[in-house]
């Protein structure tokens, strides 16, 4: 994204974004930095600075602030199969009582990579990454189903991961 495009983001977009998520205020330059890092998390700060119209030091400070605020993370995204995890599944969870407490308990499990409260057939959707089928069975049967408030689960075992991307841009 070029600096002209950064400058052209409207204040209306920024204001509506802030009121929707209640999170930290993000200006057009911070959003442009995030987009640069979504394209390439190892992009040098000098290159990002050139694209968004800031110095390398200013980009470094902004990135650190975004990390400190929890707006973003910079991580290596792996294919679980290549690093020893042979089984992934999405688990739909129905809850009796407080959904938040069940979500917190599941979030504490290292195998639960993604926990989302949903509206629809399930109260929670949980992505689970395991070493093998035995490990998946243990996680679902002995750990997830043992959480107080879990009424039922339905598992959707991944046969092949076709697409995994984190480049949705910013709004």
C-alpha positions in Angstrom: 0.0 0.0 0.0 1.4 3.4 -1.0 1.4 6.4 1.3 -1.2 8.1 -0.9 -3.6 5.2 -0.3 -2.8 5.4 3.4 -3.7 9.1 3.4 -7.0 8.4 1.5 -8.6 6.2 4.2 -11.6 8.1 5.4 -12.3 9.2 9.0 -15.7 7.6 8.7 -14.1 4.2 8.3 -12.0 4.7 11.3 -14.8 6.0 13.5 -17.2 3.1 12.6 -14.4 0.6 13.2 -13.7 2.0 16.7 -17.4 1.9 17.7 -17.8 -1.7 16.5 -14.9 -3.3 18.3 -14.2 -1.0 21.2 -10.5 -1.8 20.9 -7.5 0.5 20.5 -7.7 3.4 18.1 -6.0 2.5 14.9 -5.2 5.2 12.4 -4.6 4.7 8.6 -0.9 4.3 9.0 -1.2 1.6 11.7 -3.6 -0.2 9.5 -1.2 0.0 6.5 1.6 -1.4 8.7 -0.6 -4.3 9.6 -1.4 -5.0 6.0 2.3 -4.9 5.1 3.0 -7.5 7.8 0.1 -9.6 6.8 1.7 -9.9 3.3 5.1 -10.7 4.8 5.7 -10.9 8.5 9.5 -10.7 7.9 9.3 -7.5 5.8 12.0 -5.1 7.0 10.9 -2.0 8.9 12.7 0.2 6.4 10.6 -1.3 3.5 7.4 -0.9 5.5 8.4 2.7 6.4 8.9 3.5 2.7 5.5 2.1 1.8 3.6 3.9 4.6 5.6 7.2 4.7 7.4 6.7 8.1 11.0 6.3 9.2 12.3 2.8 10.1 12.4 3.8 13.8 8.8 5.1 13.7 7.6 1.8 12.2 9.5 -0.1 14.8 7.8 1.9 17.6 4.3 1.4 16.0 4.8 -2.3 15.6 5.9 -2.7 19.2 2.8 -0.7 20.3 0.5 -2.9 18.2 2.1 -6.0 19.7 1.8 -4.6 23.3 -1.8 -3.7 22.8 -2.6 -7.2 21.5 -3.8 -5.9 18.2 -1.6 -8.4 16.3 1.0 -11.1 16.7 3.9 -12.0 14.5 4.2 -15.7 14.4 5.4 -18.5 12.1 2.3 -20.3 10.7 3.1 -23.9 10.2 1.4 -26.9 8.5 0.6 -29.1 11.6 1.3 -32.2 9.6 4.9 -31.2 8.9 5.7 -30.6 12.6 4.3 -33.9 14.1 0.5 -33.2 14.5 -1.3 -35.8 12.4 -4.9 -35.0 13.4 -6.9 -31.8 13.4 -10.6 -31.4 14.0 -13.2 -28.7 14.5 -15.4 -29.6 17.5 -18.8 -28.1 17.9 -19.7 -27.8 21.6 -23.2 -27.3 23.1 -23.2 -25.8 26.6 -25.6 -25.8 29.6 -25.2 -22.7 31.6 -22.4 -20.1 31.2 -20.8 -20.3 27.8 -18.0 -18.0 28.9 -16.7 -20.2 31.6 -16.6 -23.2 29.3 -14.8 -21.1 26.6 -12.2 -20.1 29.2 -11.7 -23.7 30.3 -11.2 -24.9 26.7 -9.0 -22.0 25.9 -6.6 -23.1 28.6 -6.1 -26.5 26.9 -3.0 -26.4 24.7 -4.6 -28.6 22.0 -7.4 -26.1 21.5 -5.9 -23.6 19.1 -9.1 -21.7 18.3 -12.2 -21.2 20.5 -15.1 -19.1 19.3 -18.5 -18.4 20.8 -21.1 -18.8 18.1 -24.8 -18.3 17.3 -26.4 -21.3 15.6 -26.2 -25.1 16.1 -23.3 -24.9 18.5 -22.5 -22.6 21.4 -18.7 -22.9 20.7 -16.5 -24.0 17.8 -13.1 -25.3 18.9 -10.2 -26.2 16.6 -8.2 -29.0 18.0 -4.7 -30.0 16.9 -3.5 -33.4 18.1 -0.6 -35.8 17.5 -2.9 -38.7 16.3 -6.3 -40.2 16.6 -5.7 -41.6 20.1 -4.7 -38.1 21.3 -7.8 -36.6 19.6 -10.0 -39.2 21.4 -8.4 -38.4 24.7 -8.8 -34.6 24.3 -12.5 -34.9 23.3 -13.6 -37.7 25.5 -11.6 -37.1 28.7 -10.9 -33.4 28.6 -13.4 -31.4 26.6 -16.5 -33.5 27.6 -15.3 -33.4 31.3 -15.5 -29.6 31.4 -18.4 -28.6 33.7 -21.2 -27.3 31.5 -20.4 -29.2 28.3 -23.6 -30.9 27.3 -22.5 -32.4 23.9 -19.9 -32.3 21.2 -19.8 -33.0 17.5 -16.4 -33.5 15.8 -15.5 -32.6 12.3 -12.2 -34.4 11.5 -10.0 -32.7 8.9 -9.0 -34.9 6.0 -6.9 -32.3 4.3 -6.1 -28.6 5.0 -6.8 -26.9 1.6 -6.4 -23.3 2.5 -5.1 -21.4 5.6 -4.5 -17.7 5.2 -4.3 -14.7 7.5 -4.3 -12.0 4.8 -7.7 -10.5 5.1 -6.4 -7.0 5.2 -7.9 -4.3 7.5 -11.0 -2.2 7.4 
